Amino acid sequence: LAPTGVHCGHYITSHGLALNCCTDLSWFDHIVPCGLEGKGVTSLSHELGQHVTVDEVLQPFLDSFQEVFDCTFVFPEDP
């Protein structure tokens, strides 16, 4: 996971995140992720030394997120 920045507007702040599974990390050589100089970005595939897809980790990630933040996701009927 890598934070993707902070948005501020109308007295509300929000923070994003990225679920980097098998991302081409060379693209991050061209930006300063989240404005954090000298900090890198990684992926699950890189850290685990094997190919990891979003499909493999999405549900476990969502389950853990809901547990940690004591929340429930609500998905639209038609995405």
C-alpha atoms as an extended CHARMM CRD file, in Angstrom:
* protein
*
        79  EXT
         1         1  LEU       CA              0.0000000000        0.0000000000        0.0000000000  PROA      1               0.0000000000
         2         2  ALA       CA              1.1360000000        3.4660000000       -0.7420000000  PROA      2               0.0000000000
         3         3  PRO       CA             -0.5830000000        6.6640000000        0.1590000000  PROA      3               0.0000000000
         4         4  THR       CA             -1.7140000000        8.6040000000       -2.8710000000  PROA      4               0.0000000000
         5         5  GLY       CA             -2.0730000000       12.0370000000       -1.3630000000  PROA      5               0.0000000000
         6         6  VAL       CA             -4.2960000000       14.2910000000        0.6740000000  PROA      6               0.0000000000
         7         7  HSD       CA             -7.1880000000       16.3330000000       -0.7000000000  PROA      7               0.0000000000
         8         8  CYS       CA             -8.5340000000       19.3590000000        1.1510000000  PROA      8               0.0000000000
         9         9  GLY       CA            -11.6990000000       21.1450000000        0.1710000000  PROA      9               0.0000000000
        10        10  HSD       CA            -14.8270000000       22.6230000000        1.7130000000  PROA      10              0.0000000000
        11        11  TYR       CA            -13.4020000000       22.0520000000        5.2240000000  PROA      11              0.0000000000
        12        12  ILE       CA            -13.0280000000       18.3220000000        4.5830000000  PROA      12              0.0000000000
        13        13  THR       CA             -9.7780000000       16.4050000000        4.2180000000  PROA      13              0.0000000000
        14        14  SER       CA             -9.4550000000       13.0030000000        2.6400000000  PROA      14              0.0000000000
        15        15  HSD       CA             -6.5290000000       10.6820000000        2.1220000000  PROA      15              0.0000000000
        16        16  GLY       CA             -6.1700000000        8.0530000000       -0.5440000000  PROA      16              0.0000000000
        17        17  LEU       CA             -4.1780000000        4.8700000000       -0.7440000000  PROA      17              0.0000000000
        18        18  ALA       CA             -2.9960000000        2.5600000000       -3.4670000000  PROA      18              0.0000000000
        19        19  LEU       CA             -2.9690000000       -1.2060000000       -3.3410000000  PROA      19              0.0000000000
        20        20  ASN       CA              0.2440000000       -1.8020000000       -5.2880000000  PROA      20              0.0000000000
        21        21  CYS       CA              0.2660000000       -5.4670000000       -6.1640000000  PROA      21              0.0000000000
        22        22  CYS       CA              2.1340000000       -5.9400000000       -9.4360000000  PROA      22              0.0000000000
        23        23  THR       CA              2.6940000000       -2.3000000000      -10.3410000000  PROA      23              0.0000000000
        24        24  ASP       CA              5.4860000000       -1.1570000000      -12.6580000000  PROA      24              0.0000000000
        25        25  LEU       CA              7.4110000000        0.7810000000      -10.0110000000  PROA      25              0.0000000000
        26        26  SER       CA              9.5990000000        2.5850000000      -12.5660000000  PROA      26              0.0000000000
        27        27  TRP       CA              6.8150000000        5.1520000000      -13.0620000000  PROA      27              0.0000000000
        28        28  PHE       CA              7.4250000000        6.3800000000       -9.5200000000  PROA      28              0.0000000000
        29        29  ASP       CA             10.9310000000        7.4830000000      -10.5590000000  PROA      29              0.0000000000
        30        30  HSD       CA              9.2600000000       10.4860000000      -12.2460000000  PROA      30              0.0000000000
        31        31  ILE       CA              7.2880000000       11.8430000000       -9.2870000000  PROA      31              0.0000000000
        32        32  VAL       CA              7.6090000000       12.5320000000       -5.5680000000  PROA      32              0.0000000000
        33        33  PRO       CA              4.8850000000       10.2820000000       -4.1300000000  PROA      33              0.0000000000
        34        34  CYS       CA              2.7440000000       12.1890000000       -1.6220000000  PROA      34              0.0000000000
        35        35  GLY       CA              5.3210000000       14.9530000000       -1.6670000000  PROA      35              0.0000000000
        36        36  LEU       CA              7.5970000000       12.8670000000        0.5670000000  PROA      36              0.0000000000
        37        37  GLU       CA             11.1330000000       13.5310000000       -0.6590000000  PROA      37              0.0000000000
        38        38  GLY       CA             13.5030000000       10.5740000000       -0.4250000000  PROA      38              0.0000000000
        39        39  LYS       CA             10.7800000000        8.0240000000        0.2780000000  PROA      39              0.0000000000
        40        40  GLY       CA             10.1720000000        5.0800000000       -1.9990000000  PROA      40              0.0000000000
        41        41  VAL       CA              7.1870000000        3.1190000000       -3.1970000000  PROA      41              0.0000000000
        42        42  THR       CA              6.9480000000       -0.6480000000       -3.2390000000  PROA      42              0.0000000000
        43        43  SER       CA              4.5080000000       -3.3810000000       -4.1880000000  PROA      43              0.0000000000
        44        44  LEU       CA              3.3670000000       -6.6490000000       -2.6930000000  PROA      44              0.0000000000
        45        45  SER       CA              4.9620000000       -8.5460000000       -5.5910000000  PROA      45              0.0000000000
        46        46  HSD       CA              8.3100000000       -6.8340000000       -4.9530000000  PROA      46              0.0000000000
        47        47  GLU       CA              8.1970000000       -7.3840000000       -1.1910000000  PROA      47              0.0000000000
        48        48  LEU       CA              7.0970000000      -11.0260000000       -1.4240000000  PROA      48              0.0000000000
        49        49  GLY       CA              9.3100000000      -11.9390000000       -4.3890000000  PROA      49              0.0000000000
        50        50  GLN       CA              6.3950000000      -13.4320000000       -6.3190000000  PROA      50              0.0000000000
        51        51  HSD       CA              3.6610000000      -12.1920000000       -8.6400000000  PROA      51              0.0000000000
        52        52  VAL       CA              0.6550000000      -10.9980000000       -6.6190000000  PROA      52              0.0000000000
        53        53  THR       CA             -2.5450000000       -9.8200000000       -8.3270000000  PROA      53              0.0000000000
        54        54  VAL       CA             -5.2050000000       -7.4130000000       -7.1020000000  PROA      54              0.0000000000
        55        55  ASP       CA             -7.7790000000      -10.2110000000       -7.3980000000  PROA      55              0.0000000000
        56        56  GLU       CA             -5.7990000000      -12.2890000000       -4.8890000000  PROA      56              0.0000000000
        57        57  VAL       CA             -5.5810000000       -9.6170000000       -2.2080000000  PROA      57              0.0000000000
        58        58  LEU       CA             -8.6070000000       -7.3560000000       -2.6750000000  PROA      58              0.0000000000
        59        59  GLN       CA            -11.0770000000       -9.2470000000       -0.4730000000  PROA      59              0.0000000000
        60        60  PRO       CA             -8.6100000000       -9.9340000000        2.3700000000  PROA      60              0.0000000000
        61        61  PHE       CA             -7.5820000000       -6.2520000000        2.2240000000  PROA      61              0.0000000000
        62        62  LEU       CA            -11.2010000000       -5.0490000000        2.3740000000  PROA      62              0.0000000000
        63        63  ASP       CA            -11.9860000000       -7.4280000000        5.2440000000  PROA      63              0.0000000000
        64        64  SER       CA             -8.9720000000       -6.2340000000        7.2480000000  PROA      64              0.0000000000
        65        65  PHE       CA             -9.6990000000       -2.5650000000        6.5180000000  PROA      65              0.0000000000
        66        66  GLN       CA            -13.2600000000       -2.9300000000        7.8010000000  PROA      66              0.0000000000
        67        67  GLU       CA            -12.0450000000       -4.7120000000       10.9390000000  PROA      67              0.0000000000
        68        68  VAL       CA             -9.2620000000       -2.2350000000       11.7430000000  PROA      68              0.0000000000
        69        69  PHE       CA            -11.3680000000        0.8710000000       11.0980000000  PROA      69              0.0000000000
        70        70  ASP       CA            -14.5870000000       -0.6200000000       12.5060000000  PROA      70              0.0000000000
        71        71  CYS       CA            -16.5870000000        0.2540000000        9.4080000000  PROA      71              0.0000000000
        72        72  THR       CA            -18.6840000000       -1.3840000000        6.7100000000  PROA      72              0.0000000000
        73        73  PHE       CA            -18.2820000000       -0.8250000000        3.0000000000  PROA      73              0.0000000000
        74        74  VAL       CA            -21.4050000000       -0.1230000000        0.9900000000  PROA      74              0.0000000000
        75        75  PHE       CA            -21.1270000000       -0.7730000000       -2.7180000000  PROA      75              0.0000000000
        76        76  PRO       CA            -23.4860000000        0.5940000000       -5.3760000000  PROA      76              0.0000000000
        77        77  GLU       CA            -25.7110000000       -1.8820000000       -7.1800000000  PROA      77              0.0000000000
        78        78  ASP       CA            -24.2730000000       -0.8550000000      -10.5510000000  PROA      78              0.0000000000
        79        79  PRO       CA            -20.5870000000        0.1070000000      -10.2870000000  PROA      79              0.0000000000
